[in-house]
């Protein structure tokens, strides 16, 4: 059995070394069991946990290949955190399918906080923020603030002050207009829809 340091080093090597490292790491059933226990313990189903485990493997591989693992935790903790993030993003995707872009972006504050309770989860959140900023870059500064501040968990009072509005009703109207504008831009450009879908599904 390889150490964490050996696995990280092997993931920077040849495809054969990568395969050996992943086979060794995932040959330990403790990783899968921990993912299932963590997700079902937070109200997820076993099917959701298995799905998050499968998605987590690909993200884990990509992060190690790209050198994103900084050694702030064990690889076990890092991987479980990634899978937890995949599960939360999956819940967000389901929420998105039940709503429309004329409401707020499909981001639930509680889930956002949960994603940032570990270094690896914070990295996923950072990637999502960068993708969101790329999309919002198509809008004016006023709309960027109205949407991004809401996504980041700011209160209507905070948004009102930043935008120089007189009341919460105006905040809602501005955000509605901005979300409608964003929706229309996405309809015009299938690439934008693909980016947003990737953002929501945690594949960015």
N, C-alpha and C positions, 0 to 999 in steps of 0.2 A: 504494500500500500504506500502510495506516494504522499509526501507532506504537501501542505498548501503551497509552500514556496516552490517545490518541484513541479507541481501542476501548473502554477502560473508561468514558470519558465518554459515548460513543455508546450504551453499554448502559444508561445511565440515562435515555436519551431516548425518543423515540417508537418504535413498533414498526418503522417503516420504517428508522430509524437502527440499531436493533438488528439487523435483517436484513442491512443493509449491513455492519455490523461483523463479524457472524458469517460472512457470505459471504467477506469479505476475509480473515479469520483462517483459516478452513478451506479457503480456496482455495489455501493453501500446503500441498502434499503432505508437507512435512517434518514436520508435526505428527503425521499418521497414521503415517508411516514410523517416527518415533521411538517411538511407542506400541507398534507391532508389534515393533520391535527390542528394546525394554526388556522386554516381557512374554515373548517367545519366548526371550530371553536368560536369563530366570530360570526356564525350564522350562515355560512356558505354551505352548499350541497357538496356531496362527494364528487358528483360529476363536474361541478365548477372547479373543485380542487384539482382533479385530474387534468382538466383543460389548462388550468393555470400552470401546473407542473410541466406540461408539454411545451407551452409557450415560453416558460421560464428557461428551459434548456437552451433554446435558440438565443435568447437575450443574454444569458450567462456566457455562452460561447462567444457572442459578439463583443461583449464587454471585456472579457479576458483577452481576446485577440487585439482589441483596440487599446489595451492598457488602462482601462477605466478602473480596475480594481486597485485600491490604494493600500490595502492591508490594514484598514481600520477595524476590521472584524475578521472572523474566520471565514473561509469560503462557504462553509455550511450556513452560517448566519446570513452571508451575502446572498446566497442562492435563495434561501427561504424568503428573504426580503423582496427579491425580484419577483418571485411567484406571488407573494401577497400583493405586490403592485399590479401584476397582471390580472389578478382576481378583482381588485378594486376597479381597474380600468374596464374589465368585462361588465361589471355592474353598471358602470357609467354608460357603456355602449347600449345596454338594454334600456337604460333611462332615456337615452337619446332617441331610440327607436319609438318610444312612446310619447315623445314631445316634438316640438318644432323649433326652428331657429328664430322664431319671432319671440320666444321667451328668452331666458338667460341661457348662456352656454351650459351644456350638460356637465356642470361641475358641482359636486356637493361638498360643502365646506368641511363636513366631518370626515369624508373620505380623503380630502386633500390633506388634512392634518395627519391622518393615519399614514399617508404615503411618505411623510417627511420625518417619521420617527426613527429612521435608521439612515446611515450614509448612502447605502445603495438605493433606498427608496427616494431619498432627496435627489439623487442623480436622475432617476426616471422623471421626477417632477420637473427638474430643470430642463430636460429635453422637451417635455411637453410645453413648458412656458416659451421656449425658443421657437417652437413650431407655431404656437399661437401668435406670437409677435410677428412672425413672418406673414401670416394671413392678415392680421390687423394692420400691417404696414400698407395695405391697399386702401385703407380708409383714412379719413382726415384725423388730425391730432385729437380733436374733441371726441370723436367716436372711439378712438383707441383708448382714451382715458376712461370713457363711460363703460366700455366692455371689459377692459383689462382690470380695472379697479374692482369691479363686481366679481370677476373671476378670482381675484386674489383675496377676496373676503372682506373688502372694505364696506362699511355701512353706507346707507343712502345719505346719511348726514355728511360723511366724509366726501362722498362723490359730489354732493351738492356744493360743498365749499370749494372743491377743486375746480369745478366747472362754472362756478359763479352763478348758480341757479337759486331761485327764491324758495323752492319747496320740494318735497319728495315727489309730488305729482309730476313736476317738471322733469325730475330725474327719470321717472318711469317712462315719460314720453320720449325723452332724448334716447334712452337706451332702446326703446321699441323701434324708433326710427333707424338707429344704428344697426340693430340686429336685422331689420328688414333690408337695409342696404347691403349688409354682409351676405344675407341669404340670396339676394338678387345677383351679387357678384359671383357667388359660388355656382348659381344656376347657369351663368354665362360661361363659366370655365370649369369643365369636368376635372381638370388637374387640381383645382382648389378643393373640390369635394373629396378627391382622393387624399389630399393632405389632411383635411379635417377628419376624415374617417380613420386615417392612420393615427392621428393624434388621439382620438377617442379610444381606439382599440389598443393603444400603447405600443404601436409598432414603429413609431418614428425613430 
